[in-house]
Amino acid sequence: MPPIYVTLQGARLRVSNRRLRIEQADEELASVPLAHVSQVVLFGNIGLTTPAISALLSRNIEVVFLSRSGSYRGHLSGMETPHVPLRRAQYRRLGDADFTLEMAKNLVTAKLRHQRALLQRHNRDRGDPEIASAVERIQAGLAQVPRKRGLSSLRGVEGSSAAAYFGGYRRLFGEEWHFQSRQRRPPPDPVNALLSLGYTLLAGIATGAAAAVGLDPYAGFLHNLAYNRPALGLDLMEEFRPVVDGAVLRAVQGEIVRPEDFREVKGGSAGGAVRGVLLSEEGKRQFIRAFEQRMEAAVTHPVQGRKLPMRQCLVEQARQVRQCVESGVVSFRGMGFR
């Protein structure tokens, strides 16, 4: 089941008769049975009553808090099922440099293959030489991955391939979108704003997938370990980043969101320089709807051999990581998106 997204500022969530109710100024805007709620994602100034918090915690329904613009702030979750033996094994594998490197290589390979596939698919009819060049550079990066002997050099290949990828990806947007390169904090143009929002939503799903199979989502292989950073969740989302990129393309090309859905944010002084752009509430709702449609789309999972929603594929990829951790053998297979 998809999450419940609440973007209307000043709204409040409460529980009554086993239903989650969304209200504003004592007017009920929506009502959903608690049994149909898998996750709640709140943007900005959204209230939660104490009974609602209690009900969500008792059912282990996670609540994710984002800023109004979509930046991650934190989450609320109930008690996790204990997986002490599995997590002890996970931490042992993290101390095994060879295992960690091989796992990271597989994750990077899966990501680069999907990035290459997206550019190739969108360049079939265009024949854009810059996109073709980006594909060649990503292919060169893929060829380097098996030869890397350390995480630092592997991340270097990933970084240079990402630069090549976005150099090609930017060619898929018209000049009115002002998209030149991937930039964050704050996003300087509408495409970057959509990418950042989409990646934030994806990171939450990937982190939840790691936890769902019993793994510690904060103990990853490719990403550096840092306080309050879901490194394994970020590892899992890497090969799915182009899913977000594709959703952004469809939203833009299908005019689901338009340049006028964004406004510039100025610096502190009057007439200051532009610091970034913000997506309107309606634009945000439209993009979230497009994102969810993509996450619910069915694709064939390489291990299961059957079509599953994209969201479930993330769980199955996390299950593959668990199997690798338990066996000590890196057998992780990427999705092989085409």
N, C-alpha and C positions, 0 to 999 in steps of 0.2 A: 504494500500500500504506500502511495506517495505521502510525503510529510504534509502537515498543515502549515502554510506560510501565512504570516500576518504582517502586513506592511502599513496598515492605516494607523497613523500617529494618534495616540491618545486612546486607542482601543484597550479593552480589558478582557481577560479570559477568566471564566469561572466554570464550575462544574455543578450541574443540577440534574437529578434523575439519570445519572450515569451518562450524561452527555456533556461534551465540551462546548461551551457557549461563548461566542465572541460578541462583545457588546461595545457600544460607544454611547455615552450620555444616556444610559438606561434603555437604549434601543438595541434589540438583538439583531445582529448582522448575519450570523450564521450559527448553525448548530450541528454537531457531528457526534455520533455515538463513540464513547471512549474505546469500545472494542474495535473501531475502525481507524484509530489513530496510531500511527507507527512512530512519529516524531513531530515535534512542534518547533518551527523556526520563526523567531521574532526579530523584526527589524526596528531598531530605534526605541522610541518611547511607547512600549507596550506593557500593560500591567498584568500581573498574575495574582489572583486571590490565594490566600493560604490554603483553603480547601482544595483549590485546583492544583497547587504544588503537591499537596499530600496525595491526591488521587493519581497524578502523573507519576510520582515517585513509586507509589505502591504497585503500579502496573509496569514499572521499568520503562516508561516512555521518556525518552530524552528530550530536553528542551535546549535549543541552541540559541544563544544571544548574539546578534549581529548589530553593528552600528546601522544607522539609517542608510548609509551608503553601501553597506554590505560587508564591512570589515568584521572579522571574527573577534568576539569579546569574551566568550566563555560558554560553558554548558552546564546543565543540571541533569544528573542521572541518578538512578537508584542503585541499590547494591548489585555489584557484579557477581556472577557465578564464579566461585573460586576455581582456578586452573593452575595450582601451584606447580605440579610436575611439568606441565607444558611450558610454563613461563621460566622455570629453572632451565629447561632445555634451550629455550630461546636465548636466555642470557649467556649460556655456555657457547652457543653458536656465534653470538656477537664477539666472543673472545677468540674465536677461530678465524684468523686473518684470511685463510684460503677460502673458507666457506663464505665469509662475508663478501669477499671480492667476487666470487662466482655468482652469488645471488645478485649483487649489484650489477654485474655485467648483463645478466638475464633481464633485469628490470630496464636497464638503459636500452638494450637491444629491442625489447618490445616497444618502448616509446618511440625510438627512431624509425622503426618499421612502420608504425602507424602514422607518424608525421610524413614520411615519404609517401605512403599510400594516399593520404589526403591531398597532397600537392599534385600527385600524378593524376588522381581522379578529376580534379578541377582544372587541370591543364590539358586534358585530352582534346578539347575543342578550341581552347585558347591558343595553344602553341606558343606561349610566352617564353622567350629565351631566358629571362631572369628566373622564372619558376623552374625551368628545366635545369639551369645551373645550380639552383638550390637543391634540387633532387640529387644531382651528382655529388654535391658536397656532403649531403646526408649519407649517401651511399658510401662515400669515402670514410665517413665517421664510423659507419657500421663495420667496415673492413678493419678499422683500427681497434675496435673494442676487444676482440679476443687476445690481442697482443699486449694489452695493458697489464702491468704488474702491481699497480697500487690504486687506491681509491682516488687520490688526488689527480693522477693523470687521466683516470676514467672520467672524473667529473669535468676535466678540461675538454675531453672529446664531446661530452654531453653539452657543455656550454657553447662550444664552437658550432656544433650541429644545430643547436637551438637558434643561434644567431642566423645561420643559413636558412633555417626553416622560416623564421619570421621575415627574412628578407624576401622570400617567395610568397609567403602568406599575405603580406601587405599589398601585393599586386592584385589581389582578389577584391579589393575595395576601391570605390570611386574616390576622387579627390575631395568630395564634400565631407568625407569622414576623417580627413586629416591624419590618417594612420600611417606612421613611418617606421616605428619599431616598438618592441614590447617594453613598456615602462610602467612602473607602479608608484604608489605612495607619493603624491596622489596621481591617478591616471590622468594624463594630459589631454586625452581625446576620447570620443565616445566608444571606439572599438576597445581601447584599453580598459575603459570602465566596465564594459560588458564582460571582457575576459576575466578581469579581477573578480567580479561578482560570480561568474560561472565557476571559476577555480575554487572560490571559497565554499560554494555549495557542494562541489565535488569532493573537496577535502573532508567535509563533514560526513559525507556518505562513505568515503574510503576509510576514515577513522572508525566509523561505526561497524564497517565490515570486518576490520581487524579484531575489534572487541567481540563481535558476534561469534567468531570461531575460537575465542579463548586466548588470543594473542594479546600481548601488551602493545597497544597502538603507539606508545611513545618510544619503543625500542626498535629502530629500523636499521637497515643495512646500507642503503645508498646515502641517505641524508644523515648529517651530523646529529649526534644526540645533544639536545639542549633542553633546559628546563621549560616545561609546559609546551613543548613542541612535539606534535604527534608524528615522529619521524617515520614510523612504519605506515601510518595513514598516508603520508606524503609519498612514500615509496610506491604504494599500491595505486595511487592516483596518476602516476607518471604516464603510463601507457594509455590512460583514459583522457588525458588533457586534450588531445585532438577531438574527442567527442564534444567537449565544450567549444572548441574552435569551430567545429562544424555547426553547432547550434547557433553560434554568433553569426556565422555566414548566412545561415537560413533566415535568422531574424532580420538581418540587414537587407538581404536580397529580396526577401518576401515582404518587406516594409512592415514587419511586425513591430519594429522600432524604427524611428526616423531621427535624423539629426536634430529636429526641433524638440525631441523628447529629452534633450540634455541642456543644461545651463552651465555657464562658466562660473567658477569660484575664484574671486579676486583675493589679492593679498590683504593684509591687515589695514593698510592706509587707503584712504579714498583714492580711487583710480589706480590702485596697485596692479601689479602684474597678475596675469591669470595663473592660478596655482593648480587648477585641475578642472574637471567637469563632474557634474552630478546628474544621475538619471532621475527623471520624474517618477512619481508614485505609479502612475498609469503605465509608463514605460517599463518599470520594474515588474509590475504584475504580468505584463505581456511577455517579457523575457523569461520570467520564472515559469510561465505556462509552456513556453517553447522548450525550455530546459527539461522540464518534467516529461514532456512528450518524448523527448529523446531518451531519457533515462528509463522510460517504460517500453521503448521499442525493443522488439525481440531480435536477438542475434544468436548465431550458433556458437556455443562454447566449445573450445577445442578438446577439452578433456571429457566433459559430459556428453558431447556429441549430439546435443539437442538444443533447440532454440530456447533461450531464457531472456527475461527482461535485462536490460543493461545493468540495472541496479543489482540484480541477483548475480550477474557475471562478476561484479566486484567482490561479492561474498565468495564466489567459487575461486577467484584468484587468491583471496586471502586463505582459503582452505588449502590451496596448493602450497602456499608459504608454510602453513602449519605442517603439512606432510613433509616438506623439506626439513623443517626444524626437527621433527620427530625422528626422521630416518637418518639425518646427517648427510643426505645425498641431495645435491641441487638438481632438481628435475623440473623446475618451473618452466612453463610454456606460456608465451604471450598469446594474446587473443587472436593475432593474425588478421587484424582488420584489413579489409580491402576497399 
